[in-house]
Amino acid sequence: MSDTQGQSGSTRRKFLGMAGLMGAGAVLSGCTGVIAAPPTKANLDAAIFNFALNLEYLEAAFYLAAVGRLDELTAAGGDASKVILPAGFTGRGGVAVPGLTGDLLAMAHEIADDELAHVRFIREVLKTNAVAQPRLDLGPAFDAAGRAASGGAIQGFNPYANELFFLHGAFIFEDVGVTAYKGAARLIFDDSANGNLEQAAGILAVEAYHAGTIRTQLYRRRGEAAAAGLNVEQVVQAISNTRDSLDGADDRDQGVTASGNAGVPARSANIVPTDANGVAFSRTPRQVANIVFLAQGTAKGGFFPDGLSGNSVTGDYSALLRL
């Protein structure tokens, strides 16, 4: 579980070193006329990590509400009042999703703690450059996602209705977080003095642990009836197919079994979605935005009805979304 309190001040200063936050990049020095300098790489770290912060607000809100701790988001610098929830569900007062008990409840608390820690950590190191939490839709957006994934067969999907639907809702987010951090790795200004890449890799690892946890739970329950005559495996695959249709023309999303997923041996589970080399997939910021907006090429919608939060440093993320 992430522990921001245990981070040393020097480590925090290394991550997103403030001297480089708004820089345009750096050119290698000491090059002679014989050896040409490599192209200058723009320092987009502030935009990258604020883009990530928007996603962390979303994940933290989702898990905190599931375990009845939504107000902790405000205490961490977010805003629980800007979270839209399904009618009749408050996400407060320690009241968890019906049926979310025992080991599964303990795991949900752990993931909620980690996502809340990510919000605190990124806000602390970005300081005045950290964006405010945008309005988040964890109600109608899930209904829209359920309809899209099932061709209209699943209506009124509510991830807080029971523990199985909670797992389906978590599945929508977790793989996206992993591929978002993986895809951002090539964009981060790799300067050992600020440690940005190493810290981002650490968050990526945590998101991957979360995704593996959720995928394992769904795989174990793959044969159970879920909704609209579909079992768990089929609903998971439908969600995967929908993400694939939103992020582009290629195939970089996978369900939890071999069925419907090219290259996965029939003998194998598919807890860890990888390419033929056993490497996790990447998504560009634009591909990630398509999924969380539930539409291609837009600037808002879905889980972010008003769009992502930007500021004078990050703007509207237009530069990122072109990469």
Long-range contacts (C-beta under 8 A, 24 or more apart in sequence): 1-110, 1-113, 1-114, 1-117, 2-113, 2-114, 2-117, 2-118, 2-121, 2-206, 3-117, 4-117, 4-120, 4-121, 4-124, 7-121, 11-195, 12-121, 12-124, 12-125, 14-193, 14-194, 14-195, 14-199, 15-121, 15-125, 15-194, 15-195, 15-196, 15-199, 16-45, 16-46, 16-49, 16-125, 16-126, 16-194, 16-196, 16-199, 17-191, 17-193, 17-194, 17-195, 17-196, 18-127, 19-194, 20-45, 20-189, 20-191, 20-193, 20-194, 21-45, 21-46, 21-126, 21-129, 21-313, 22-46, 22-129, 22-313, 23-189, 25-189, 26-189, 26-191, 41-189, 42-189, 43-189, 44-187, 44-188, 44-189, 44-319, 44-320, 45-188, 45-189, 45-194, 45-196, 46-126, 46-129, 46-313, 46-314, 47-313, 47-314, 47-315, 47-317, 47-319, 47-320, 48-184, 48-187, 48-188, 48-200, 48-285, 48-320, 49-122, 49-125, 49-126, 49-196, 49-200, 50-126, 50-129, 50-130, 50-131, 50-309, 50-310, 50-311, 50-313, 50-314, 51-184, 51-285, 51-308, 51-314, 51-317, 51-320, 52-122, 52-180, 52-181, 52-184, 52-200, 52-203, 53-119, 53-122, 53-123, 53-126, 53-130, 53-131, 54-131, 54-134, 54-304, 54-308, 54-309, 55-176, 55-177, 55-180, 55-288, 55-292, 56-115, 56-118, 56-119, 56-122, 57-119, 57-133, 57-134, 57-136, 58-136, 58-173, 58-292, 58-303, 58-304, 59-115, 59-118, 59-173, 59-177, 60-112, 60-115, 60-116, 60-118, 60-119, 61-136, 61-138, 62-115, 62-138, 62-159, 62-169, 62-170, 62-173, 63-108, 63-111, 63-112, 63-115, 63-170, 64-91, 64-112, 64-115, 64-116, 65-89, 65-91, 65-92, 65-138, 65-160, 66-91, 66-96, 66-97, 66-100, 66-108, 66-112, 66-159, 66-160, 66-166, 67-94, 67-96, 67-97, 67-100, 67-105, 67-108, 67-109, 67-112, 68-92, 68-93, 68-94, 68-95, 68-96, 69-94, 69-112, 72-116, 73-116, 73-119, 73-133, 76-116, 76-119, 76-120, 76-123, 77-119, 77-120, 77-123, 77-130, 77-133, 78-119, 78-133, 79-132, 79-133, 82-133, 82-134, 82-135, 82-136, 83-135, 83-136, 83-138, 84-135, 84-136, 84-137, 84-138, 84-139, 84-140, 84-141, 84-305, 85-138, 85-139, 85-160, 86-138, 86-139, 86-142, 86-158, 86-160, 86-161, 87-139, 89-158, 89-160, 91-160, 97-159, 97-160, 97-161, 97-162, 97-163, 97-166, 98-161, 98-162, 98-163, 99-162, 99-163, 99-164, 100-163, 100-166, 101-163, 104-163, 104-217, 107-213, 107-217, 108-166, 111-170, 111-210, 111-213, 114-206, 114-210, 118-203, 118-206, 129-311, 129-313, 129-314, 131-308, 131-309, 131-310, 131-311, 131-314, 132-309, 132-311, 133-309, 134-304, 134-306, 134-307, 134-308, 134-309, 135-304, 135-305, 135-306, 136-303, 136-304, 137-302, 137-303, 137-304, 137-305, 138-303, 141-294, 141-302, 141-303, 141-305, 142-169, 142-172, 144-294, 144-302, 145-172, 145-239, 145-242, 145-294, 145-302, 146-227, 148-242, 148-294, 149-235, 149-238, 149-239, 149-241, 149-242, 150-227, 150-228, 150-230, 150-235, 150-238, 153-228, 153-229, 153-230, 154-227, 154-228, 154-230, 154-235, 157-227, 164-221, 164-224, 164-226, 164-232, 165-227, 167-214, 167-217, 167-218, 167-221, 168-218, 168-226, 168-232, 168-235, 168-236, 168-239, 170-214, 171-214, 171-215, 171-218, 171-236, 171-239, 172-239, 172-243, 174-207, 174-210, 174-211, 174-214, 174-215, 175-211, 175-215, 175-240, 175-243, 175-253, 175-273, 176-243, 176-283, 176-288, 176-291, 176-292, 177-207, 177-210, 177-211, 178-204, 178-207, 178-208, 178-211, 178-280, 179-252, 179-280, 179-281, 179-282, 179-283, 179-287, 179-288, 180-283, 180-285, 180-288, 181-207, 182-280, 182-281, 182-282, 182-283, 183-282, 183-283, 183-284, 183-285, 183-287, 183-288, 184-285, 185-282, 186-282, 187-320, 187-323, 208-280, 212-271, 212-272, 215-256, 215-270, 215-271, 215-272, 215-273, 216-271, 218-256, 219-256, 219-257, 219-269, 219-270, 219-271, 222-256, 222-257, 233-257, 233-259, 237-261, 243-291, 246-287, 246-290, 246-291, 246-294, 246-295, 246-296, 247-283, 247-287, 247-288, 247-290, 247-291, 248-287, 248-290, 252-281, 252-282, 252-283, 253-281, 284-323, 285-317, 285-320, 285-321, 285-323, 286-320, 286-321, 286-322, 286-323, 289-317, 289-321
